[in-house]
């Protein structure tokens, strides 16, 4: 993947402005910030609403991997010694831990579809 010569970030080719000279190898965000292209010409740049929607979808997808260790820590610290609820929660957390990877893979298609829906249309110019 190419690297922006201003911010040194690596992006897919679709996230770069097109041109020669000072516009060569410049990402869309740096191109707008440096005044090389206008915001209207950078159709593939995410506005703040689209960016936050994409972040929210990504957070929903990966949040379960934050909750599982948190729940296990809660069980070890508080619920382990409570009878019979400690045993019931142990079984519940075991099932949840085993189902999580399957659920993550199963929902991958919906995640890809949601991200594609929130990705701006991009027409690659000739020669790129």
Steps between C-alpha positions, in 0.01 A plus 500: 500500500627849424609744768405868517807719471359761741364298793684169428177303543428192293164486318346309210547662159141631508589739785752701296442805281596473137753714322866566442750723672384625843184286483691175450480249787285725722206354695160665475508642852842664455396625155200680648697632798784631280260653244600275211138396433166635613268301724257455210773348281591253774182293480663200665585691819280413795309783660464495878159330489619217278818461700314472829249255350783279376671517841175407672454194277857392565459552875187284500682223318803483730339596833425140591875437530511771764198370691612136527814568711306755703227247580755233593677745728169585664426132550841430656488800732135497611279217378721195543415451867126576477297178509322396271532810278876464462451164329219629277706797387800271444294294256363813335847650454637172363224486239546867416876456463458201268231665287685831456740394217216330313281810536789723389550299179126464438440877520798582276280528193272754658801699621645508148164604358458780754850630431442485125176691543684774687791519255474790253482415132837506331577506127862427429636727226670354195860405560453418869 
